[in-house]
Structure formats: structure tokens, C-alpha cells
């Protein structure tokens, strides 16, 4: 009887711990960038990328992505930080991104979510590659926990 009571108590405890899920994907952007030279082979940049985020693994679906950021460059090395808004309407999540000087991969972290993304947390890394014209692609990986 004691064992049955213990199982009953455990069954009634809310399951608040959600499992983190691995996510991978590719973000495709059309990019607008402005640059200002601050010295020999050095400068400041602002960046706006708008496009589509296409997941490969994990619970997310393909969605719009809109990113903004700023930073510096010297000797062909770029570093900076900014934010991205994924989704549209009532279902969005906002993440920060940051790339340190000399690092090949940047870091991202979910800051907040609305609608189906409310309570979502997560973080990971990305690697961006400029393409011909005004295009860029970023390979993204990390872990997220859905909030709902």
C-alpha cells in the first residue's frame, strides 16, 4: 500500500522539467550592409538580413527571419553582435547573436518568445558565409527547450 501511495504522489507532481532538443538548420538571407572605414584596413559596419530559417533537425518549422547587427572589422576579420526575430505575427522568438574577433563560429541565445514560443529557451552556435551578390547563408546548431 505504501508503494501505491508513493506512485500516486509521483504521478500527481507536475512534470515541469522539459527536455532540451538538438536543433540544426540553415538560415538564408538577403543582406543590406553599410561600412565605414575607421583606419587602414579597419572599420565599422551595420547589417540587416531578412530571409528564411530552414530547420534540419528538431521541433521547429521553416519560418521568416529578420536580423540586425553591428560591429567592426580589421585585417579581414569581422566581429559584432545583434538580434534576430524568427516567425511572424503572434508567434515569434527573439534571439541575440554575437561573434567574437578571430572566432570562426558565433554564439546565439534565445531571449524571449511569444505565442507558441512563449517560455522557450536555448542557445548554440552558427557559422555564416557570404555568397555572391547580397546573399548570405548561416549554418546553425544548438539546443532548445520548448516552453509550452
KOLGURO-652201 format. One line per 10 residues: number of its first residue (from 1); for each residue x, y, z of C-alpha. Coordinates in Angstrom, 3 decimals. Example, Ala and Ser with C-alpha at 12.3 -4.5 7.8 and 13.67 -1.06 7.14 Angstrom:
KOLGURO-652201
1	12.300 -4.500 7.800  13.670 -1.060 7.140
end
This chain:
KOLGURO-652201
1	0.000 0.000 0.000  2.870 2.405 0.766  4.350 1.771 -2.667  0.982 2.512 -4.354  0.676 5.780 -2.402  4.199 6.816 -3.466  3.413 6.120 -7.146  0.175 8.109 -6.829  2.025 11.084 -5.318  4.688 10.961 -8.032
11	2.017 10.793 -10.735  0.349 13.930 -9.359  3.534 16.040 -9.303  3.551 18.367 -12.330  6.200 17.496 -14.888  7.839 20.914 -15.230  11.252 19.774 -16.438  11.220 19.759 -20.228  13.914 18.021 -22.219  16.284 20.043 -24.378
21	16.185 19.106 -28.056  19.042 19.343 -30.533  18.387 21.697 -33.428  20.239 22.227 -36.688  19.306 24.326 -39.662  20.238 26.782 -42.366  19.285 30.457 -42.466  19.171 32.089 -45.912  19.407 35.908 -46.049  19.203 38.813 -48.437
31	21.647 41.266 -46.863  21.957 45.038 -46.683  25.224 46.240 -45.174  26.875 49.627 -44.744  30.558 50.050 -43.914  32.600 52.997 -42.644  36.378 52.935 -42.661  37.966 53.918 -39.352  41.593 53.439 -40.367  43.842 51.410 -42.604
41	42.031 48.126 -43.290  39.646 48.701 -40.357  36.090 49.898 -39.927  32.579 49.747 -38.522  29.588 48.017 -40.139  25.812 47.751 -39.701  23.939 44.793 -41.133  20.344 43.786 -41.883  19.498 40.302 -43.100  15.984 39.151 -43.979
51	15.068 35.706 -45.209  14.037 32.179 -44.260  15.159 29.835 -41.498  15.042 26.190 -42.631  15.440 23.610 -39.829  17.049 20.222 -40.486  16.520 18.622 -37.052  14.387 19.469 -34.040  10.813 20.631 -33.444  10.932 23.938 -35.370
61	9.313 24.652 -38.735  10.510 26.764 -41.657  9.816 30.429 -40.915  10.716 34.035 -41.664  13.818 35.508 -40.025  14.773 39.185 -39.661  18.193 40.049 -38.169  20.019 43.283 -37.357  23.509 43.882 -36.036  26.640 45.973 -35.961
71	30.333 45.553 -35.348  33.871 46.156 -36.503  36.431 44.721 -38.872  40.170 44.802 -39.349  42.539 42.711 -41.462  39.547 40.832 -42.981  38.278 39.722 -39.545  34.727 40.661 -38.576  33.156 40.716 -35.121  29.922 42.112 -33.742
81	26.527 41.361 -32.289  22.811 41.844 -32.838  19.357 40.299 -32.653  17.135 38.093 -34.810  13.352 37.751 -34.798  12.077 34.380 -36.022  8.458 33.882 -37.050  5.647 36.346 -37.666  2.531 37.711 -36.004  1.732 36.328 -32.552
91	4.311 33.506 -32.767  7.831 34.944 -32.625  11.046 34.348 -30.767  13.890 36.821 -30.390  17.490 35.716 -30.080  20.780 37.508 -29.624  23.866 36.690 -31.664  27.493 37.539 -31.108  30.679 36.779 -32.994  33.973 37.422 -31.218
101	37.018 38.747 -33.050  39.008 35.953 -34.671  36.391 33.253 -33.973  35.070 31.143 -36.848  31.706 30.453 -35.160  29.371 32.859 -33.419  27.073 32.262 -30.446  23.283 32.661 -30.288  20.856 32.612 -27.363  17.060 32.832 -27.199
111	15.967 35.928 -25.267  12.162 35.744 -25.373  9.222 34.187 -27.161  5.554 34.899 -27.793  2.624 32.665 -28.676  3.766 29.091 -29.334  7.342 30.132 -28.433  6.472 31.571 -25.016  8.871 30.238 -22.386  11.295 28.804 -24.967
121	14.972 28.768 -24.001  18.049 27.724 -25.909  21.494 28.518 -27.194  24.050 27.358 -29.704  26.488 28.358 -32.414  26.399 29.459 -36.036  28.757 29.924 -38.957  27.902 32.481 -41.653  29.170 32.531 -45.217  28.672 35.419 -47.653
131	27.510 34.376 -51.119  27.619 36.189 -54.455  25.630 39.410 -54.581  23.707 40.413 -51.493  23.182 36.897 -50.123  24.404 35.080 -47.030  23.844 31.630 -45.544  24.293 30.626 -41.894  24.568 27.055 -40.588  23.018 26.908 -37.115
141	23.199 24.290 -34.337  22.322 24.143 -30.662  19.718 23.040 -28.151  16.294 24.448 -27.339  13.606 23.711 -24.797  10.051 24.434 -25.873  8.240 26.424 -23.208  4.746 25.043 -23.659
end
